[in-house]
Amino acid sequence: MIAERTGYRSAKTRLDHLQAAYFRAAVAGDLAAASFVLKVINPRCSILGLDQADEATERLRTILITGSREEYVAGLPAIAEATDDEDRAGR
């Protein structure tokens, strides 16, 4: 476990140093530096687990209901029913 944490820290530290070295140039408009910084961010996300959706994130969705207020209110039971069906299905 300690070795895993040490490896994590050293990899993260290397990525921190690489990103810091190119960040100022990237922000100033250097496209090559910006591309490099973005390439450094990807493995950082992987190391930190940010590339994995958690259960709550997977369940988030946006619903757009158009029409009048009355149509919106009339459509709410259908949304609630669909959500209940998904919950029962284990999604």
N, C-alpha and C positions, 0 to 999 in steps of 0.2 A: 504494500500500500504506500509506503514512504517513497519507494522508487517510482511508483506511478505519479505521485504528486511532484516529485523532483523533476521528472521528465516533462510533466505538464508545465511546471514553472519555467524550466529552461526553454522549452519551445515557445511559450508565451512571451518570455523575455526577449528571445531572438526576434520574434515578430514585432514586438514593441519597438525595438531598436531599428529594425528595417523600416517600419512605418514612419517613425520619427525622422529618420534621415531624409525621406523623400516628401514628407507631408507639406512642408512649407512651399516647395517648388510646385507641388500638385495644386495647392490652393492658389498659387500665383498664376496658374494657367498652363503649366508645363504638362502637355497631354501624356507624354511618356511617363512622367512621374505620377500623374493621376492614375494611369493604367496600372502602374506598379503597386501603388497604394491599394487599389481595389483588389489586386491579386493577393496582397498580403491579408486583406480583411477576410477573404474566403476561408483560409485555413484557421484563422482565429475563431471564426464562427463555428467551425467544426470542432475545434478543441474545447470551446466553451459550451458546446451542445446547443448553440443557437440555431443550428440548421435543422433541428428536430422539432416538429410541431408537438405541442403537448395536447392532452385530451381536451382541455377547455378551448384551445385555439381551433382544434379541428371541428368543434361544434358551432363556432361562430358563423353567422351568415347574415347577410343583409337582405331585407325584404322591402321592395318598393311597391307601394300601393298607390295607384293613381285614381283620380275621380273625385267625386264630391265627398263631403264629410259623411254623408249617409252611406255612400258606397263603401267608404273605408270602414265604418263601424259594422256594416253588414258583412264584410269580408273577414273580420277578426275571428269569428268562430272557426272558420275553415283553417286559418293559420294555427290556432290552438289545437285543433284536431290533428293536423299534419304533424305538429311537434310531438303530441302525445303518441301518435303512431310510431314515430321514430324512436321515442324513448322506450316504448314497449319492444321494439325490434332490437334494441341494444346499440343503437348508433350514437 
